[in-house]
Amino acid sequence: MTILKCCVIDDEPLASQLIGSYVEKTPILQLVGTYSSAQEAVKVILENQVDIVFLDIEMPQLNGMEFAKIIPTTTRIIFTTAYDQYAIQGFKVNALDYLLKPINYDEFLNAVNKALQWFELQNNCVNHPTSNDYIIVKSEYRLVQIPTADILFIEGLKDYVKIYIVDEQKSVLTLMNMKTLEQSLPSSFLRVHRSFIVNTNRIKIIERNRIVFGSKYIPVSDTYKQAFSDYVSSHLLSQSSAED
């Protein structure tokens, strides 16, 4: 059974005790410690390879958002706060979940299950480092596993990307840049524009230097035109070869 090491950081003693009690009665969690400030917990997190931090946001000196940016990326954050206005910021620092006080055990356990899923998927990726049959992305505080063969194309939107999937009406939005995602994809994916990566295995129609996916037209920019032309040429059956 997977055991996740965790700590609780909250300057409100009652809130800290409550989350600590939830941790104690959850079999897959091991409580490393509870702390009234982020400064107290930094050394412990770095030395003990803590997996999850249940973190309050409104704290003196070093608040939760600032703290989330300085701890190792291998330590994941579940925010526990009385303020809902930080939800978007929580998404941007890649928190696994965002719980509003007062927090009941069912809500807590749901967040823990998300964390368990995340760590198990990460372990699976480590155990199969050469596999590119799927990618795992974080979207709306959930981890989504997407088979790469099912991806039609990917659209870049500043700090986010939208992943369009076969037979799915809604795209998957995740906080990631195009370069990072491009490096994680198999060779069947081709960058055709600053804002677009396409799955060449899913291309059916090319019209006037645009790739057509249903009602969506993907432009091929000058920067990537040669690479795309080479791809098309290598797969094009000429009339003369057809006659042969």
C-alpha positions in Angstrom: 0.0 0.0 0.0 1.3 3.5 -0.9 2.0 5.6 2.2 2.2 9.4 1.7 4.2 11.5 4.1 2.5 14.7 5.0 2.6 17.8 7.2 0.1 20.4 8.3 0.9 24.1 8.3 -1.7 26.4 9.8 -1.4 29.3 12.3 -4.9 28.5 13.7 -4.4 25.8 16.4 -8.0 24.4 16.1 -7.7 24.1 12.3 -4.3 22.5 12.5 -5.5 20.0 15.1 -8.6 19.1 13.0 -6.5 18.4 9.8 -4.0 16.5 11.9 -6.7 14.3 13.3 -8.0 13.6 9.8 -4.4 12.6 8.8 -4.1 10.3 11.8 -7.2 8.3 10.9 -6.4 8.0 7.2 -4.3 4.8 6.7 -2.4 5.9 3.6 -1.1 9.0 5.3 1.8 9.4 7.7 2.0 12.6 9.7 5.5 14.1 9.8 4.4 17.1 11.9 2.1 20.1 12.3 3.4 23.6 12.2 2.1 27.1 13.0 4.2 28.8 10.3 5.7 28.0 6.9 9.2 28.9 8.2 9.1 26.1 10.8 8.3 23.5 8.2 10.8 24.3 5.5 13.7 22.3 6.9 11.5 19.3 7.7 10.0 19.2 4.2 13.5 19.3 2.6 15.0 16.7 4.9 12.1 14.2 5.1 10.9 14.1 1.4 7.4 15.1 2.4 4.8 14.1 -0.2 1.9 16.4 0.7 1.5 19.7 2.6 -1.9 20.7 3.9 -1.3 24.4 3.7 -3.2 27.5 5.0 -2.8 30.6 2.9 -3.3 33.6 5.2 -0.4 33.4 7.5 2.1 36.0 8.9 5.6 36.6 7.4 5.4 33.9 4.7 2.0 33.2 3.3 0.9 29.9 1.7 1.1 31.1 -1.9 4.7 32.3 -1.4 5.7 29.1 0.4 4.2 26.9 -2.4 6.6 28.5 -4.9 9.8 27.7 -2.9 9.3 24.0 -1.9 10.4 21.1 -4.1 8.1 20.2 -7.0 8.0 16.7 -5.7 6.1 17.9 -2.6 2.5 18.6 -3.6 0.2 21.2 -2.0 -3.4 20.9 -0.8 -4.6 24.3 0.3 -6.8 24.5 3.4 -8.2 28.1 3.6 -11.2 30.2 4.6 -10.8 32.4 1.5 -12.0 31.4 -2.0 -10.4 34.3 -3.8 -7.1 32.4 -4.1 -8.5 29.5 -6.1 -7.0 30.7 -9.4 -3.6 31.4 -7.8 -3.8 27.9 -6.3 -4.2 26.5 -9.8 -1.2 28.5 -11.0 1.1 27.1 -8.3 0.0 23.6 -9.3 -1.8 22.7 -6.1 -3.5 19.3 -6.1 -6.7 20.6 -4.4 -8.2 23.7 -2.7 -10.3 23.0 0.4 -12.5 25.7 1.9 -12.9 25.8 5.7 -14.7 24.4 7.5 -13.4 21.2 6.0 -15.2 17.9 6.7 -13.6 14.5 6.5 -15.3 13.5 3.2 -13.8 16.6 1.5 -10.5 15.9 3.0 -10.5 12.3 1.9 -11.5 13.2 -1.6 -8.5 15.5 -1.8 -6.2 12.7 -0.4 -7.5 10.3 -3.1 -6.6 12.9 -5.8 -3.1 13.0 -4.3 -2.8 9.3 -4.2 -3.9 9.1 -7.8 -1.3 11.7 -8.8 1.6 9.9 -7.0 0.6 6.5 -8.4 0.5 7.9 -11.9 3.8 9.5 -11.4 5.3 6.3 -10.2 3.9 4.5 -13.2 5.6 7.1 -15.5 8.9 6.5 -13.6 8.6 2.7 -14.0 7.9 3.1 -17.7 10.1 6.1 -18.7 10.2 5.3 -22.5 6.4 5.0 -22.8 4.7 7.7 -24.8 1.4 6.0 -25.3 -0.2 8.6 -23.0 0.4 11.8 -21.2 -0.8 12.9 -17.8 -1.8 16.5 -17.3 -3.4 18.5 -14.4 -6.7 20.2 -15.3 -9.0 21.8 -12.8 -7.4 20.2 -9.8 -7.7 16.8 -11.4 -5.1 14.5 -13.1 -6.1 13.5 -16.5 -4.5 10.6 -18.4 -4.8 11.1 -22.2 -3.8 8.5 -24.8 -1.6 10.3 -27.3 -3.3 8.4 -30.1 -6.6 10.1 -29.2 -5.2 13.7 -29.4 -6.2 15.6 -32.5 -4.2 18.8 -31.9 -3.0 21.1 -29.2 -3.5 24.8 -29.0 -1.2 27.2 -27.0 -2.7 30.0 -25.0 0.1 31.9 -23.3 0.8 29.9 -20.1 -1.9 27.3 -20.9 -2.6 24.7 -23.5 -5.8 23.2 -24.8 -5.7 19.6 -25.8 -8.4 18.5 -28.3 -9.3 14.9 -28.1 -11.2 12.6 -30.5 -14.9 12.3 -29.8 -14.7 14.8 -26.9 -16.7 18.0 -27.2 -14.7 19.7 -24.5 -11.0 20.2 -24.7 -8.6 19.7 -21.7 -7.1 22.9 -20.4 -3.8 22.7 -18.5 -1.2 25.0 -17.1 1.9 24.2 -19.3 3.9 25.8 -22.1 4.0 24.4 -25.6 7.7 23.6 -25.6 7.4 21.4 -22.5 4.5 19.5 -24.0 6.0 19.1 -27.4 9.1 17.4 -25.9 6.8 14.9 -24.2 5.0 13.8 -27.4 5.8 11.0 -29.8 7.3 11.7 -33.2 3.9 11.5 -34.9 3.2 15.0 -33.5 4.3 18.0 -35.6 4.5 21.7 -34.7 2.9 23.6 -37.5 2.5 27.0 -35.9 3.6 28.9 -32.8 0.2 28.1 -31.3 -0.5 24.7 -32.7 0.8 21.1 -32.6 -1.0 18.5 -34.6 -1.2 14.7 -34.5 -0.2 13.8 -38.0 -1.9 10.4 -37.7 -5.2 12.2 -37.3 -4.8 14.5 -40.3 -7.5 13.8 -42.9 -7.8 17.0 -44.9 -5.3 19.7 -45.9 -6.8 22.8 -47.6 -4.9 25.8 -48.8 -2.0 25.3 -46.4 -4.4 24.7 -43.5 -5.2 21.5 -41.7 -8.8 20.8 -41.2 -10.2 19.1 -38.1 -14.0 19.2 -38.4 -14.9 22.9 -38.2 -11.5 23.9 -36.9 -8.8 25.1 -39.4 -5.2 25.0 -38.2 -2.9 27.4 -40.0 0.6 26.4 -41.0 3.0 29.3 -40.4 6.0 30.2 -42.5 8.4 29.1 -39.7 7.1 25.5 -39.8 6.1 25.4 -43.5 9.1 23.5 -44.7 8.8 20.8 -42.1 5.2 20.4 -42.9 5.8 20.3 -46.6 8.4 17.6 -46.0 5.9 15.5 -44.1 3.3 15.9 -46.8 5.8 15.1 -49.6 6.9 11.9 -47.8 3.3 10.6 -47.7 2.0 11.9 -51.0 1.1 9.4 -53.6 1.7 11.0 -57.0 -0.4 10.3 -60.1 2.5 8.6 -61.9 3.1 6.2 -59.0 -0.6 5.4 -58.9 -0.5 4.6 -62.7 2.5 2.3 -62.2 
